[in-house]
Amino acid sequence: MALRNGSGRQAASAPVGDPGAAGDGRDGPGDGTLTGAATLRLPLLLGALGAFAIAFSGIYVRLSTVAPPTSAVFRCLYAVPVLALLARRETHAVGTRDLTQRRRSLLAGVAFAVDLVAWHYAIDVVGAGLATVLANVQVVIVGLVAWVALGERPSRATMGAVPVMLFGVVLISGVIGADAYGEDPTLGAALGLLAAAAYSGYLLLLRAGNADQAHRAGALLDATLVGGLGAAVAGLALGDLDLVPSWPEHGWLVVLALNSQVVGWLLISYALPRLPAIVTSVLLLLQPVSAVLLGIVLLDEAPSTVQLGGVALVLVGIVVSTASDTAGRRDRRRSHHH
């Protein structure tokens, strides 16, 4: 949603890859890493295309002009038929899924619902570009949660990136400086952090729901179904849900679903595990940077100089965190094989 799917919010996964599996880029190259320039070309191209595709997620949400829970529900609903076909092909190819893994991917959908609703509201009050950058704080949150829950200690560089990114969030929130962009940038920053925290849980649970690395579409299908239902429940509770399709609003939601929830996620989840750490970290920057630029060009969003400074700090944190942690994981895997 790193990548927002997403996602997105990457991708990967990340997202939307797991942005690990769904696109967070935390799973570095394994023993089969492609190292030659020629063999890196395809995953690099696909990863860049996926990241750029997901960068449009917030743009499509704003262009749809529907209430945030409505866009959250239908981005899931319109993606389900395609994901169901892909999941069926997976089942025919590699067999049925383990029930434990499936329960985890369904639980990932609960976190995904919170992420989508919070992020779509953040887009409303602070803009598509800044909301996307805020949600990418999940890069360090994933690392901290993995440390506490899974014992995967983050690098010192990642720990150092945390205060840098948080200060960037403060600058984006408009607390410091004048002429901050957005209807309510402080609320937008809070919602962006909530979305980032929920997306972190989504990524970790989705990764656990696809532990065999053979059912990516199946895991995403489960999470998307539950995410859509959860967003509908939230919309009903908030009195902000419209289930009657309209045109052209739902045309944008169909594009959002297919572009971000399906195509972007699949491209990123294929590419990131096949790329070196430093390439992954740079690639992860493409989505938030593109989202900010697209918001300025396509939606006339105008972040203040202070807010753009905050964006820069968050992006620095993304590079430091992903490059150091992904390289560390690669080195640990290599040591296990010697």
C-alpha positions as CSV (number, residue, x, y, z in Angstrom):
1,M,0.0,0.0,0.0
2,A,6.6,0.8,1.1
3,L,4.6,0.3,-2.0
4,R,1.0,1.0,-1.6
5,N,-1.3,-1.1,-3.3
6,G,-1.8,-0.7,-2.9
7,S,0.2,-1.8,-2.2
8,G,0.2,-0.3,-3.4
9,R,0.3,2.0,-0.6
10,Q,3.3,-1.1,-3.4
11,A,3.7,-3.4,-3.2
12,A,5.0,-3.9,-2.8
13,S,4.2,-5.1,-1.4
14,A,5.3,-3.4,-1.0
15,P,2.4,-2.7,-2.2
16,V,1.1,-4.3,-2.8
17,G,3.7,-7.0,-3.2
18,D,4.3,-9.0,0.0
19,P,4.4,-5.7,-1.3
20,G,8.1,-9.7,1.4
21,A,5.1,-11.2,-0.4
22,A,3.0,-8.1,-0.9
23,G,5.6,-5.5,-1.8
24,D,7.4,-4.3,1.3
25,G,10.7,-5.2,-0.2
26,R,11.9,-6.7,3.1
27,D,12.7,-10.1,1.6
28,G,16.0,-9.7,-0.2
29,P,17.5,-12.0,-2.8
30,G,17.8,-15.6,-1.9
31,D,20.3,-18.2,-3.2
32,G,18.8,-17.9,-6.6
33,T,19.4,-14.2,-6.9
34,L,19.9,-12.9,-10.4
35,T,23.2,-11.0,-10.4
36,G,24.1,-10.4,-14.1
37,A,23.0,-7.1,-15.6
38,A,21.1,-8.9,-18.4
39,T,19.2,-11.2,-16.0
40,L,18.3,-8.2,-13.7
41,R,16.8,-6.3,-16.6
42,L,13.4,-8.1,-16.6
43,P,12.7,-8.0,-12.8
44,L,13.9,-4.4,-12.7
45,L,11.6,-3.4,-15.6
46,L,8.6,-5.3,-14.1
47,G,9.3,-3.9,-10.6
48,A,9.5,-0.3,-12.0
49,L,6.3,-0.8,-13.9
50,G,4.5,-2.2,-10.9
51,A,5.7,0.6,-8.6
52,F,4.7,3.3,-11.1
53,A,1.3,1.6,-11.6
54,I,0.6,1.6,-7.9
55,A,1.7,5.3,-7.7
56,F,-1.6,6.1,-9.4
57,S,-3.7,4.5,-6.6
58,G,-4.3,7.7,-4.7
59,I,-5.0,9.6,-7.9
60,Y,-7.7,7.1,-8.9
61,V,-9.2,7.4,-5.4
62,R,-9.5,11.2,-5.7
63,L,-10.8,11.1,-9.2
64,S,-13.6,8.7,-8.2
65,T,-14.9,11.4,-5.9
66,V,-16.8,8.8,-3.8
67,A,-16.7,8.5,0.0
68,P,-13.5,6.8,1.3
69,P,-15.2,3.6,2.5
70,T,-17.0,3.3,-0.8
71,S,-13.8,3.5,-2.8
72,A,-12.2,1.0,-0.4
73,V,-15.1,-1.5,-0.8
74,F,-15.2,-1.4,-4.6
75,R,-11.5,-1.5,-5.2
76,C,-11.6,-4.9,-3.5
77,L,-14.9,-6.0,-5.1
78,Y,-13.8,-5.3,-8.6
79,A,-10.5,-7.1,-8.1
80,V,-12.1,-10.3,-6.8
81,P,-13.1,-11.9,-10.1
82,V,-9.6,-11.6,-11.6
83,L,-7.9,-12.7,-8.4
84,A,-10.3,-15.7,-8.2
85,L,-9.3,-16.8,-11.7
86,L,-5.6,-16.5,-10.8
87,A,-6.1,-18.3,-7.6
88,R,-7.9,-21.1,-9.4
89,R,-4.9,-21.5,-11.8
90,E,-2.6,-21.7,-8.8
91,T,-4.6,-24.4,-7.2
92,H,-4.6,-26.5,-10.4
93,A,-0.8,-26.0,-10.7
94,V,0.4,-26.5,-7.1
95,G,-2.6,-27.9,-5.2
96,T,-4.8,-26.6,-2.4
97,R,-3.6,-24.3,0.3
98,D,-2.7,-25.2,3.9
99,L,-5.6,-24.2,6.2
100,T,-3.3,-22.4,8.7
101,Q,-1.9,-20.3,5.9
102,R,-5.4,-19.5,4.7
103,R,-6.5,-18.4,8.1
104,R,-3.6,-16.0,8.3
105,S,-4.4,-14.5,4.9
106,L,-8.0,-14.0,5.9
107,L,-6.8,-12.3,9.1
108,A,-4.6,-10.1,6.9
109,G,-7.8,-8.9,5.3
110,V,-8.9,-7.4,8.6
111,A,-5.8,-5.3,8.8
112,F,-6.2,-4.5,5.1
113,A,-9.7,-3.1,5.7
114,V,-8.3,-0.7,8.4
115,D,-5.5,0.3,6.2
116,L,-7.7,1.1,3.2
117,V,-10.3,3.1,5.1
118,A,-7.8,5.1,7.0
119,W,-5.6,5.7,3.9
120,H,-8.6,6.7,1.7
121,Y,-9.7,9.2,4.4
122,A,-6.1,10.5,4.6
123,I,-6.2,11.1,0.8
124,D,-9.3,13.2,1.3
125,V,-7.8,15.5,3.9
126,V,-4.1,15.8,2.9
127,G,-4.0,14.8,-0.8
128,A,-3.0,11.7,-2.8
129,G,0.7,12.4,-2.9
130,L,1.3,13.2,0.8
131,A,-1.0,10.4,2.0
132,T,1.0,7.9,-0.1
133,V,4.3,9.1,1.5
134,L,2.8,8.9,5.0
135,A,1.6,5.4,4.4
136,N,5.1,4.3,3.4
137,V,6.3,4.8,7.0
138,Q,5.2,1.1,7.2
139,V,8.7,0.2,6.0
140,V,10.1,0.8,9.5
141,I,6.9,-0.3,11.3
142,V,7.2,-3.7,9.6
143,G,10.7,-4.0,10.8
144,L,9.8,-3.1,14.4
145,V,6.8,-5.4,14.5
146,A,8.9,-8.2,13.0
147,W,11.5,-7.6,15.8
148,V,8.9,-7.8,18.6
149,A,6.8,-10.6,17.2
150,L,9.2,-12.7,15.2
151,G,12.6,-11.9,16.7
152,E,13.9,-10.5,13.4
153,R,16.2,-7.8,14.8
154,P,16.4,-4.7,12.5
155,S,19.7,-3.1,11.7
156,R,21.1,-0.1,13.5
157,A,20.5,1.9,10.4
158,T,16.8,1.0,10.4
159,M,16.5,2.0,14.1
160,G,18.2,5.3,13.2
161,A,15.7,5.9,10.4
162,V,12.8,5.8,12.7
163,P,13.2,9.3,14.3
164,V,14.1,10.8,10.9
165,M,10.9,9.5,9.3
166,L,8.8,10.5,12.3
167,F,10.2,14.1,12.1
168,G,9.3,14.0,8.4
169,V,5.7,13.0,9.3
170,V,5.6,16.0,11.7
171,L,6.6,18.3,8.9
172,I,4.0,16.8,6.5
173,S,1.3,17.3,9.2
174,G,1.6,21.1,9.0
175,V,2.4,21.5,12.7
176,I,5.6,23.3,11.7
177,G,5.5,26.1,9.2
178,A,2.7,27.9,7.4
179,D,0.6,27.3,4.3
180,A,0.5,23.5,4.7
181,Y,-1.5,21.8,1.9
182,G,-4.6,19.9,2.7
183,E,-8.0,20.3,4.3
184,D,-6.7,19.0,7.6
185,P,-3.0,17.9,7.2
186,T,-2.7,17.1,10.9
187,L,-5.6,14.6,10.7
188,G,-4.2,13.4,7.5
189,A,-0.8,12.6,9.1
190,A,-2.6,10.7,12.0
191,L,-4.7,8.7,9.5
192,G,-1.6,8.1,7.4
193,L,0.3,6.6,10.4
194,L,-2.8,4.5,11.3
195,A,-2.8,3.2,7.7
196,A,0.9,2.5,7.8
197,A,0.5,0.5,11.1
198,A,-2.4,-1.5,9.7
199,Y,-0.6,-2.1,6.4
200,S,2.4,-3.4,8.3
201,G,0.1,-6.0,10.0
202,Y,-1.4,-6.8,6.6
203,L,2.1,-7.4,5.1
204,L,3.3,-9.6,7.8
205,L,0.1,-11.7,7.9
206,L,-0.1,-12.0,4.2
207,R,3.5,-13.2,4.1
208,A,2.6,-15.8,6.7
209,G,-0.4,-16.7,4.6
210,N,1.8,-17.4,1.6
211,A,4.6,-19.1,3.5
212,D,5.0,-21.7,0.8
213,Q,5.5,-19.0,-1.8
214,A,3.2,-20.9,-4.1
215,H,-0.2,-19.2,-3.6
216,R,0.3,-15.5,-4.0
217,A,-3.0,-14.9,-5.8
218,G,-4.8,-17.1,-3.4
219,A,-3.5,-15.3,-0.3
220,L,-4.3,-11.9,-1.9
221,L,-7.8,-13.1,-2.9
222,D,-8.6,-14.0,0.8
223,A,-7.2,-10.7,2.1
224,T,-9.1,-8.7,-0.6
225,L,-12.4,-10.4,0.2
226,V,-12.1,-9.8,3.9
227,G,-10.7,-6.3,3.3
228,G,-13.8,-5.4,1.2
229,L,-16.2,-6.7,3.8
230,G,-14.4,-5.0,6.6
231,A,-14.4,-1.7,4.7
232,A,-18.2,-2.1,4.1
233,V,-18.7,-2.6,7.9
234,A,-16.6,0.5,8.6
235,G,-18.6,2.5,6.0
236,L,-21.9,1.5,7.5
237,A,-20.7,2.3,11.0
238,L,-19.6,5.7,9.8
239,G,-22.7,6.3,7.7
240,D,-20.5,7.0,4.8
241,L,-21.1,4.1,2.3
242,D,-22.9,4.2,-1.0
243,L,-23.3,0.7,-2.7
244,V,-25.1,2.0,-5.8
245,P,-22.6,2.1,-8.7
246,S,-22.4,5.4,-10.7
247,W,-20.5,6.5,-13.8
248,P,-17.9,7.7,-14.3
249,E,-17.0,7.4,-10.6
250,H,-16.9,3.6,-10.7
251,G,-15.0,3.6,-13.9
252,W,-12.1,5.0,-11.9
253,L,-12.6,2.3,-9.2
254,V,-12.5,-0.5,-11.8
255,V,-9.2,0.9,-13.0
256,L,-8.0,1.3,-9.4
257,A,-8.8,-2.4,-8.7
258,L,-7.2,-3.8,-11.8
259,N,-4.2,-1.5,-11.9
260,S,-3.3,-1.5,-8.2
261,Q,-4.9,-4.5,-6.6
262,V,-4.0,-7.0,-9.3
263,V,-1.5,-5.9,-11.9
264,G,0.8,-3.7,-9.8
265,W,0.9,-6.2,-7.0
266,L,1.7,-9.2,-9.2
267,L,4.5,-7.3,-11.0
268,I,6.1,-6.1,-7.7
269,S,5.8,-9.5,-5.9
270,Y,7.6,-11.1,-8.8
271,A,10.3,-8.5,-9.1
272,L,11.4,-7.5,-5.6
273,P,12.7,-10.9,-4.3
274,R,14.9,-11.1,-7.5
275,L,16.7,-7.8,-7.1
276,P,19.7,-6.8,-5.0
277,A,19.1,-4.8,-1.8
278,I,20.2,-1.4,-3.1
279,V,18.1,-1.8,-6.3
280,T,15.1,-2.7,-4.2
281,S,15.5,0.3,-1.9
282,V,15.8,2.7,-4.9
283,L,12.9,1.0,-6.7
284,L,10.7,1.5,-3.6
285,L,11.2,5.2,-3.9
286,L,9.6,5.3,-7.3
287,Q,6.1,4.9,-5.9
288,P,5.9,7.7,-3.3
289,V,7.9,10.1,-5.4
290,S,5.7,9.4,-8.4
291,A,2.6,9.8,-6.3
292,V,3.7,13.2,-5.1
293,L,4.6,14.4,-8.7
294,L,1.4,12.9,-10.1
295,G,-0.7,14.7,-7.5
296,I,1.0,18.0,-8.3
297,V,0.6,17.5,-12.1
298,L,-2.8,15.8,-12.4
299,L,-4.7,17.1,-9.3
300,D,-3.1,20.5,-8.7
301,E,-2.0,19.5,-5.3
302,A,0.5,22.0,-3.8
303,P,2.5,20.8,-0.8
304,S,4.3,23.5,1.1
305,T,8.1,23.7,1.1
306,V,8.1,22.4,4.7
307,Q,5.9,19.5,3.7
308,L,8.2,18.6,0.8
309,G,11.0,18.7,3.3
310,G,9.1,16.1,5.3
311,V,8.6,14.0,2.2
312,A,12.4,14.1,1.7
313,L,13.1,12.8,5.2
314,V,10.6,10.0,4.9
315,L,12.2,9.0,1.6
316,V,15.6,9.0,3.2
317,G,14.3,6.7,5.9
318,I,12.9,4.3,3.3
319,V,16.2,4.0,1.5
320,V,18.2,3.6,4.7
321,S,15.8,1.0,6.2
322,T,15.2,-1.1,3.1
323,A,18.8,-1.2,1.9
324,S,20.3,-2.1,5.3
325,D,17.7,-4.6,6.4
326,T,17.4,-6.4,3.0
327,A,21.2,-6.6,2.8
328,G,21.3,-8.0,6.3
329,R,18.8,-10.7,5.5
330,R,20.7,-11.7,2.4
331,D,23.9,-12.0,4.4
332,R,22.2,-14.0,7.1
333,R,20.8,-16.4,4.5
334,R,24.2,-16.8,2.9
335,S,25.8,-17.6,6.3
336,H,23.2,-20.3,6.9
337,H,24.3,-22.0,3.7
338,H,28.1,-22.1,4.5
